């Protein structure tokens, strides 16, 4: 786009040259209302504690708490937040049906070494006046957070960036994810195939399939995010970086005989 303040070309002429609708040039994003932020933050808290609840039940809880909101609004917000209830059957709500769905490869598999299975997922991170999205890659054997990235939108690039960084250091035998559009996208699939990583996707009994990542999100939110009111993306990034350093290198895990994820991963 030309700098309309320094050029003699009128804005209408610039739009015609670039084949753009003039209305787009005047558009300014409308920030979310305080009420929308408040409702989304509370939805995140309820979902983190009870990830099997869908929009209907979450709407009922909110209304019981005197937060007057229609189920359709909750459904819309959950879709924007990248949340979907974990059902005990096939979860079709987040699939991009034009993209290929891969089978779940981990049922009955003995996970007994690092870099055998990595899991990847996305979660909602609240800010004082908005929100961000966090993607993290977790080694299932050691519970070590391999890499992560924050972004203010749910667009694909921040996911690919985290995956590329993780793969530049090491490669898993299997990468497991849900069936969301990020993980069924052509770019994501091609990236894993180019690195000879087998692809696994949650299917039936998804609550069990994704249990390690769900536990990571709960730990992160209760031990870090909900204890702080991030005022900016920079502050959120700093806080999450601090937490993952603690989680990987200092926080003992009962399931690891009270060792840290880093000590198990590097061993």
Backbone torsions as a table, in degrees:
resi	resn	phi	psi	omega
1	UNK	NA	135.4	176.1
2	UNK	-69.2	153.0	174.5
3	UNK	-76.7	101.7	-172.2
4	UNK	-68.5	-18.1	179.6
5	UNK	-79.8	-22.3	-175.4
6	UNK	-111.6	-2.3	-179.3
7	UNK	-107.0	155.9	178.5
8	UNK	-84.6	-12.1	179.8
9	UNK	-71.2	129.3	175.7
10	UNK	-63.8	156.0	-179.6
11	UNK	-59.1	-36.9	179.4
12	UNK	-63.0	-38.3	179.1
13	UNK	-68.8	-39.2	177.1
14	UNK	-60.9	-42.0	-180.0
15	UNK	-63.2	-41.1	179.4
16	UNK	-64.5	-41.4	180.0
17	UNK	-61.7	-41.4	-176.5
18	UNK	-91.0	2.9	-179.6
19	UNK	56.1	44.1	179.7
20	UNK	-109.8	150.1	172.1
21	UNK	-73.2	126.9	-175.7
22	UNK	-60.6	-28.7	-178.8
23	UNK	-62.2	-29.2	-179.8
24	UNK	-68.1	-28.4	-176.8
25	UNK	-72.8	-23.3	-178.7
26	UNK	-97.1	-4.6	-174.2
27	UNK	-72.5	132.6	172.6
28	UNK	-121.0	126.5	-179.0
29	UNK	-55.9	137.3	178.5
30	UNK	-92.6	121.1	-179.3
31	UNK	-67.0	152.8	179.1
32	UNK	-64.7	148.1	179.0
33	UNK	-73.8	156.4	175.7
34	UNK	-56.3	-34.0	179.7
35	UNK	-66.9	-42.8	177.7
36	UNK	-62.3	-43.4	179.0
37	UNK	-61.0	-44.6	-178.1
38	UNK	-62.3	-43.3	-178.5
39	UNK	-68.0	-43.4	-179.6
40	UNK	-64.4	-39.0	178.4
41	UNK	-63.2	-40.3	-179.4
42	UNK	-71.1	-37.2	174.9
43	UNK	-58.5	-43.4	179.5
44	UNK	-60.0	-42.1	179.6
45	UNK	-63.9	-45.2	-179.3
46	UNK	-64.4	-45.2	-177.6
47	UNK	-65.6	-39.1	179.6
48	UNK	-62.4	-38.2	179.8
49	UNK	-78.3	-34.5	-176.2
50	UNK	-134.9	76.2	-173.7
51	UNK	-69.3	-4.2	177.7
52	UNK	-88.7	-5.4	-178.8
53	UNK	-82.2	134.9	175.9
54	UNK	-94.0	-176.6	-174.7
55	UNK	-62.7	-34.5	-178.0
56	UNK	-63.9	-47.8	-178.7
57	UNK	-71.5	-37.1	178.0
58	UNK	-64.7	-39.4	176.3
59	UNK	-61.3	-39.8	179.2
60	UNK	-63.9	-41.6	178.4
61	UNK	-63.7	-44.5	179.9
62	UNK	-61.1	-43.8	179.8
63	UNK	-66.4	-34.0	176.3
64	UNK	-65.6	-27.5	178.1
65	UNK	-89.9	13.0	179.7
66	UNK	67.2	25.4	169.3
67	UNK	-98.9	98.9	-173.1
68	UNK	-77.8	106.3	-177.9
69	UNK	-148.3	140.5	-179.8
70	UNK	-80.4	150.5	179.7
71	UNK	-57.1	-36.9	179.6
72	UNK	-62.5	-35.5	177.6
73	UNK	-67.5	-43.2	177.3
74	UNK	-60.6	-42.5	179.1
75	UNK	-61.2	-43.6	178.8
76	UNK	-63.5	-45.8	-179.4
77	UNK	-63.8	-42.1	-180.0
78	UNK	-63.1	-37.7	177.6
79	UNK	-64.5	-42.8	178.7
80	UNK	-66.7	-29.1	-178.9
81	UNK	-84.9	-8.2	-178.3
82	UNK	77.3	27.2	-177.9
83	UNK	-107.0	141.1	172.9
84	UNK	-146.3	140.7	-178.0
85	UNK	-61.0	142.2	176.5
86	UNK	-87.1	103.1	-178.5
87	UNK	-93.3	156.9	178.9
88	UNK	-81.8	23.4	177.2
89	UNK	-144.3	-172.0	-179.1
90	UNK	-58.5	133.2	-179.5
91	UNK	-101.4	107.4	-176.2
92	UNK	-99.1	-4.6	-166.3
93	UNK	-70.0	-27.8	-174.0
94	UNK	-109.2	1.2	-177.3
95	UNK	-68.6	144.8	162.9
96	UNK	-95.9	103.4	-169.9
97	UNK	-68.4	-9.9	174.4
98	UNK	-80.5	-12.7	-176.9
99	UNK	-103.4	159.7	-174.9
100	UNK	-79.1	137.4	175.7
101	UNK	-103.4	130.0	-179.0
102	UNK	-100.0	153.6	-178.4
103	UNK	-73.0	160.1	175.5
104	UNK	-81.0	120.2	-172.2
105	UNK	-99.0	-2.9	-167.7
106	UNK	-100.1	-6.7	-177.9
107	UNK	-65.4	120.2	-179.4
108	UNK	81.4	-1.0	-179.3
109	UNK	-80.4	132.4	175.3
110	UNK	-84.6	113.9	-179.4
111	UNK	-93.6	105.6	-169.1
112	UNK	-129.8	15.4	179.7
113	UNK	-158.2	157.7	178.8
114	UNK	-71.7	154.4	179.7
115	UNK	60.4	17.5	172.3
116	UNK	-81.2	-47.0	179.3
117	UNK	-135.8	127.3	168.4
118	UNK	-110.0	146.9	173.0
119	UNK	-116.4	145.9	178.7
120	UNK	-131.3	140.7	-179.7
121	UNK	-157.8	166.6	-179.5
122	UNK	-123.8	141.5	175.9
123	UNK	-138.6	165.1	-178.2
124	UNK	-90.7	130.7	178.0
125	UNK	-118.4	120.6	-175.3
126	UNK	-84.1	145.5	171.0
127	UNK	-116.1	167.1	-179.6
128	UNK	-60.2	-38.4	-177.6
129	UNK	-123.1	30.9	179.6
130	UNK	167.4	-143.2	-177.7
131	UNK	-163.5	166.3	174.2
132	UNK	-137.0	177.2	177.7
133	UNK	-124.6	138.0	-178.3
134	UNK	-117.7	129.5	170.3
135	UNK	-111.8	138.0	179.2
136	UNK	-137.9	149.2	178.5
137	UNK	-117.8	124.4	-171.3
138	UNK	-120.9	130.6	171.1
139	UNK	-78.9	120.4	-170.9
140	UNK	-70.5	-32.0	-177.1
141	UNK	-71.1	-46.0	-175.3
142	UNK	-96.5	-11.7	-173.5
143	UNK	65.4	18.8	-178.0
144	UNK	-78.8	131.6	176.2
145	UNK	-80.1	108.7	-176.1
146	UNK	-69.8	-48.1	-178.7
147	UNK	-161.5	165.7	-179.4
148	UNK	-159.4	163.7	178.1
149	UNK	-154.1	146.1	177.7
150	UNK	-113.3	145.4	174.4
151	UNK	-151.6	158.5	-179.9
152	UNK	-90.0	-2.6	175.7
153	UNK	-132.1	164.7	179.7
154	UNK	-93.9	19.4	178.7
155	UNK	-67.5	158.1	-171.9
156	UNK	-65.0	-35.8	-169.7
157	UNK	-53.1	-37.5	-176.7
158	UNK	-68.5	-28.5	175.3
159	UNK	-68.5	-47.2	-179.7
160	UNK	-62.4	-37.0	179.3
161	UNK	-61.6	-45.4	179.7
162	UNK	-64.5	-41.9	-179.2
163	UNK	-65.5	-43.2	179.8
164	UNK	-61.8	-42.3	179.5
165	UNK	-63.1	-44.4	-179.3
166	UNK	-61.8	-43.5	-177.8
167	UNK	-71.9	-19.5	179.0
168	UNK	-71.8	-20.5	179.8
169	UNK	-98.0	-37.9	-176.1
170	UNK	-162.5	168.3	-179.2
171	UNK	-133.5	135.8	175.0
172	UNK	-84.0	163.6	171.6
173	UNK	-75.5	-38.4	-177.2
174	UNK	-133.9	138.2	170.7
175	UNK	-113.5	124.5	-179.5
176	UNK	-109.3	141.1	179.5
177	UNK	-149.2	177.3	168.7
178	UNK	-83.1	-172.2	-176.8
179	UNK	-100.0	26.8	179.8
180	UNK	-67.4	164.2	-173.7
181	UNK	-64.1	-28.7	177.3
182	UNK	-62.7	-42.0	-171.4
183	UNK	-90.5	-4.6	172.2
184	UNK	-108.8	5.3	-179.5
185	UNK	-70.9	152.5	179.9
186	UNK	-59.8	-41.4	-177.1
187	UNK	-64.1	-43.7	179.9
188	UNK	-65.3	-46.9	-179.5
189	UNK	-60.4	-45.4	-178.7
190	UNK	-64.8	-36.2	179.3
191	UNK	-62.6	-44.7	179.2
192	UNK	-68.8	-41.7	180.0
193	UNK	-64.1	-38.4	179.2
194	UNK	-63.2	-26.4	178.3
195	UNK	-99.3	11.0	176.7
196	UNK	57.8	41.4	176.9
197	UNK	-100.7	129.4	176.9
198	UNK	-74.4	144.8	-172.6
199	UNK	-108.8	128.4	177.9
200	UNK	-126.5	139.9	179.5
201	UNK	-132.1	139.3	179.5
202	UNK	-57.1	140.6	177.2
203	UNK	-132.5	-117.9	176.6
204	UNK	-63.3	153.4	179.1
205	UNK	52.4	47.6	-175.2
206	UNK	-60.9	-28.5	179.3
207	UNK	-59.8	-33.1	177.2
208	UNK	-82.6	-39.7	-178.0
209	UNK	-55.6	-38.1	-169.8
210	UNK	-110.9	22.5	-167.2
211	UNK	-64.1	-36.6	-176.6
212	UNK	-66.7	-41.7	179.8
213	UNK	-70.3	-38.4	177.0
214	UNK	-59.8	-38.9	177.7
215	UNK	-66.5	-38.3	177.7
216	UNK	-61.9	-45.0	-179.7
217	UNK	-61.9	-42.7	179.5
218	UNK	-62.4	-44.8	179.4
219	UNK	-61.0	-47.4	-179.2
220	UNK	-59.0	-45.1	-173.9
221	UNK	-74.7	-41.7	-178.1
222	UNK	-76.4	-29.5	-175.8
223	UNK	-96.6	-11.2	-178.0
224	UNK	-137.8	-63.9	-168.5
225	UNK	-63.1	-48.0	-176.2
226	UNK	-72.9	-12.6	178.8
227	UNK	-89.1	-8.2	-177.1
228	UNK	-131.3	148.3	174.8
229	UNK	-107.6	87.9	-178.9
230	UNK	-61.8	128.9	-178.8
231	UNK	-96.2	-10.1	-177.2
232	UNK	-155.7	160.5	174.2
233	UNK	-57.0	-38.3	179.0
234	UNK	-60.6	-42.8	179.8
235	UNK	-67.1	-39.4	177.6
236	UNK	-63.4	-44.7	179.7
237	UNK	-61.1	-42.1	179.8
238	UNK	-64.6	-43.1	-179.3
239	UNK	-66.1	-42.1	-178.9
240	UNK	-70.5	-37.8	174.6
241	UNK	-59.6	-45.7	179.3
242	UNK	-60.2	-43.1	-177.4
243	UNK	-67.0	-44.0	-178.2
244	UNK	-67.1	-30.9	172.5
245	UNK	-63.0	-45.2	176.8
246	UNK	-62.4	-46.7	-177.3
247	UNK	-61.4	-45.4	-176.3
248	UNK	-74.6	-39.1	-166.3
249	UNK	-111.3	-16.7	-174.3
250	UNK	-126.9	-26.8	-173.5
251	UNK	-83.8	112.2	179.2
252	UNK	-72.2	143.0	-179.7
253	UNK	-111.0	128.8	179.2
254	UNK	-59.3	-40.2	-178.1
255	UNK	-68.6	-14.0	178.4
256	UNK	-106.6	24.7	-175.9
257	UNK	57.1	38.6	176.2
258	UNK	64.6	23.1	168.2
259	UNK	-88.0	167.9	176.8
260	UNK	-90.5	154.4	176.1
261	UNK	-55.6	-40.5	-178.3
262	UNK	-63.8	-40.3	-178.9
263	UNK	-66.3	-35.2	178.1
264	UNK	-73.9	-43.1	-177.3
265	UNK	-64.9	-43.4	-176.7
266	UNK	-80.9	-14.8	177.6
267	UNK	-69.7	NA	NA
